Amino acid sequence: MAAVNDNPSAAGATLHYIFDPMCGWCYAAAPLVEAARGVPGLKVAFHGGGMMTGANRRAITPQWRDYVMPHDRRIAELTGQPFGEAYFDGLLRDTGAVMDSEPPTTAVLAAEALREGGGLDMIHRLQRAHYVEGRRVADADVLTALATELGFDAGAFASAFSRLGGEATSRHIAASRQLLQRAGGQGFPTFVLAQADGSEGRIEIGPWLGRTEEWKAQLAGLVLPSPATAAGAGPTSCGPDSCAV
C-alpha cells in the first residue's frame, strides 16, 4: 500500500491504518475505520503488521483464553462490539486452532487486488468471522468461503491469494512495520493522517472508541483540502489500549 507522503498531492488526504487481523483492539476500532471510509476527501489505506507471524504464531490454549477474555470484555463494554459464544466457548476452547496473521493478511491483499476497497471489506469480514462466529481465519478454506461471501469469484480469489502469499505478504508486513516505526507507533492499531500538503501525524483513537459519529465529524474537520480543491475554492499512539507489537 502507499506509504506516508507517497505523492500526497495526487492522493489527497490518507488515513493510514496499521493493523493486524488477529488484534482485538483493531476489532475495537473497526467502526471507526468504517466511518472514516465515508469522510469526503479521505482515503483509508491499510497496512498489515504481522503481529502473529513466524515465531509469534500462537496455538489456542486455556491460558491464552484466560488472558484475552478480560480484554475482549473490556472492548465490548467500551465499544459495543459483539463477541459471540462461538468465539468465547468455541474457538477459544479449540486447542487445535492456531493464531496466524499471515494467511488472513494475504487474503486482505488478494481482496484489494481484485477490487478497490475489497481489502478493507475483507478486514471487516475477517474480524466478524473470528470474534463473532469463532471461525479459524488462518485456514485457507475459511478464507475462500469469506471471499465468496463478499462477492469474489472463488477461482479468482484463489489465484490472487496464491500470487500474493509467501514473499509478497512478507514484503507487505515488512513495509508496514517500517511505517509503524517511522510513525512512532507502539502497536496495533496505529492511525496516521497524511494530508495532501505533505503534513502528517498520528491520531489517538482511545477517546473515540464507541463514539463513531463524533469521530467521523472530527476526521472531517481535520482533513485539509487538496491543493487543487483549495485553488478552486501532536497526537500520540494508541498506548495501553493497543495490541503490543
C-alpha positions in Angstrom: 0.0 0.0 0.0 1.0 3.6 -0.3 3.5 4.9 2.2 3.0 8.1 4.2 3.9 11.1 2.0 3.9 9.0 -1.2 2.8 11.6 -3.7 0.3 13.2 -1.2 -0.9 15.9 -3.5 -2.1 13.4 -6.1 -3.6 11.0 -3.5 -5.3 13.7 -1.3 -5.6 13.1 2.4 -5.0 9.5 3.5 -5.7 7.8 6.8 -3.1 5.1 7.2 -4.4 2.2 9.3 -1.7 -0.1 10.7 -3.5 -3.2 11.9 -3.4 -6.9 12.4 -6.3 -9.2 11.7 -5.8 -11.0 15.0 -5.7 -7.8 17.0 -8.5 -7.3 19.5 -8.1 -3.6 19.7 -8.2 -3.4 15.9 -11.6 -5.0 16.2 -12.5 -2.4 18.8 -11.6 0.3 16.2 -13.4 -1.3 13.3 -16.4 1.0 13.5 -14.0 4.0 13.3 -12.4 2.5 10.2 -15.8 2.1 8.5 -16.8 5.6 9.5 -13.5 7.0 8.1 -14.3 5.4 4.7 -17.3 7.8 4.5 -15.4 11.0 5.1 -15.2 13.1 1.9 -11.8 13.7 0.6 -10.2 11.0 2.7 -8.7 7.7 1.5 -8.2 4.8 4.0 -5.1 2.7 3.4 -4.4 -0.5 5.3 -1.1 -1.9 6.4 -0.9 -5.4 7.9 1.7 -5.5 10.6 2.1 -9.3 11.1 1.5 -9.4 14.8 1.3 -13.2 14.9 3.6 -14.5 12.2 6.7 -16.6 12.2 7.8 -17.4 15.8 4.9 -15.3 17.1 2.2 -17.7 15.8 0.2 -18.9 18.8 -1.8 -22.1 19.4 -5.0 -21.7 21.4 -4.6 -22.8 25.0 -6.6 -22.4 28.2 -4.0 -19.9 29.3 -4.5 -17.9 26.2 -8.3 -17.9 26.7 -7.9 -16.7 30.2 -5.5 -13.9 29.0 -7.6 -12.5 26.2 -11.1 -12.8 27.6 -10.8 -9.8 30.1 -9.5 -7.6 27.2 -12.4 -8.8 25.0 -14.9 -8.0 27.7 -13.4 -4.5 28.1 -13.6 -3.9 24.3 -17.3 -5.0 24.3 -18.0 -2.6 27.2 -16.2 0.4 25.6 -17.4 0.0 22.1 -20.4 -2.3 21.9 -18.6 -4.5 19.5 -20.1 -8.0 19.7 -18.3 -11.2 20.7 -20.1 -14.5 20.0 -20.4 -17.6 22.1 -18.9 -19.4 19.1 -15.7 -17.4 19.8 -15.7 -17.5 23.7 -16.8 -21.1 24.1 -15.9 -22.4 20.6 -12.7 -21.0 19.1 -11.1 -20.1 22.4 -11.5 -23.7 23.5 -10.3 -25.2 20.2 -6.8 -26.3 21.1 -6.2 -27.4 17.5 -6.5 -23.8 16.2 -3.5 -21.7 15.5 -3.5 -17.9 15.6 -1.5 -16.9 12.5 -1.8 -13.5 11.0 -0.1 -14.3 7.7 -2.9 -16.2 5.8 -5.6 -13.6 6.6 -3.2 -10.8 5.7 -2.7 -12.4 2.3 -6.5 -12.7 2.0 -6.8 -9.0 2.5 -4.1 -8.3 -0.1 -5.9 -10.6 -2.5 -9.2 -8.9 -2.0 -7.7 -5.5 -2.6 -6.0 -6.7 -5.8 -9.4 -7.9 -7.1 -11.5 -4.9 -6.1 -10.5 -1.4 -4.8 -11.8 -1.2 -1.3 -12.0 -5.0 -1.1 -9.1 -5.2 1.3 -11.0 -3.1 3.9 -14.1 -5.2 3.3 -12.1 -8.3 3.9 -10.6 -7.0 7.2 -14.1 -6.3 8.5 -15.4 -9.7 7.4 -12.4 -11.5 9.0 -12.9 -9.7 12.3 -16.6 -10.8 12.5 -15.7 -14.3 11.4 -13.1 -14.5 14.2 -14.7 -12.6 17.1 -18.4 -13.4 16.5 -18.5 -16.6 14.5 -15.5 -18.3 16.1 -14.1 -19.4 12.7 -10.5 -20.4 12.0 -9.5 -17.4 9.8 -6.0 -18.8 9.3 -7.4 -21.7 7.3 -7.5 -21.4 3.5 -10.9 -22.9 3.1 -12.4 -20.5 5.6 -10.7 -17.6 3.8 -12.1 -18.7 0.4 -15.6 -19.0 1.9 -15.4 -15.5 3.3 -14.2 -14.2 0.0 -17.2 -15.7 -1.8 -19.5 -14.2 0.8 -18.1 -10.8 -0.2 -18.9 -11.5 -3.8 -15.4 -12.5 -5.1 -15.1 -15.3 -7.6 -13.6 -18.3 -5.7 -11.2 -19.1 -8.6 -10.0 -15.5 -9.0 -9.5 -15.2 -5.3 -7.6 -18.4 -5.1 -5.3 -17.2 -7.9 -4.7 -13.8 -6.2 -4.2 -15.5 -2.8 -1.5 -17.8 -4.3 0.2 -14.9 -6.1 0.3 -12.6 -3.1 1.2 -15.2 -0.5 4.6 -16.0 0.8 7.2 -13.4 -0.1 4.7 -10.8 -1.3 2.9 -10.9 2.0 6.3 -10.8 3.9 7.3 -7.7 2.0 3.9 -6.1 2.8 4.4 -6.9 6.5 8.0 -5.6 6.5 6.8 -2.3 4.8 4.0 -2.0 7.4 6.5 -2.4 10.2 8.7 0.2 8.8 5.8 2.6 8.5 4.9 1.9 12.1 8.4 2.7 13.2 8.6 5.9 11.2 5.3 7.0 12.6 6.5 6.3 16.1 3.6 3.9 16.7 3.8 1.5 19.6 1.4 -1.2 18.5 -1.8 -2.1 16.7 -3.9 -0.3 15.7 -2.0 2.9 14.8 -3.6 5.6 12.7 -1.6 8.2 10.8 -3.3 11.0 8.9 -1.3 12.2 5.9 -2.6 15.4 4.4 -2.5 16.4 0.8 0.1 19.1 1.6 2.5 16.5 3.0 2.0 17.1 6.7 1.1 14.1 8.8 0.7 12.9 12.3 -0.6 10.0 14.4 -4.2 10.2 15.8 -5.0 9.0 19.2 -8.2 6.9 18.9 -8.7 5.9 22.5 -11.1 8.9 23.2 -13.1 8.0 20.1 -13.8 4.3 20.8 -17.6 3.8 20.9 -18.1 7.4 19.6 -18.3 6.7 15.9 -20.3 9.8 14.7 -18.1 12.2 16.8 -15.0 10.6 15.3 -16.3 10.9 11.8 -17.0 14.6 12.4 -13.6 15.1 13.9 -11.9 13.5 11.0 -13.9 15.6 8.5 -12.7 18.7 10.3 -9.1 17.5 10.3 -8.9 16.8 6.6 -7.3 19.7 4.7 -8.4 20.3 1.1 -6.1 19.1 -1.6 -4.2 21.8 -3.5 -6.5 21.5 -6.5 -9.6 21.9 -4.3 -8.1 24.7 -2.3 -7.2 26.6 -5.6 -10.8 26.2 -6.6 -12.3 27.1 -3.6 0.5 16.5 18.2 -1.0 13.2 18.5 0.0 10.1 20.2 -0.2 6.3 19.6 -2.9 4.1 21.0 -0.9 3.4 24.1 -2.2 1.0 26.7 -5.3 0.2 24.7 -3.4 -1.1 21.7 -2.1 -4.6 20.9 1.6 -4.7 21.6 3.9 -5.4 18.7 
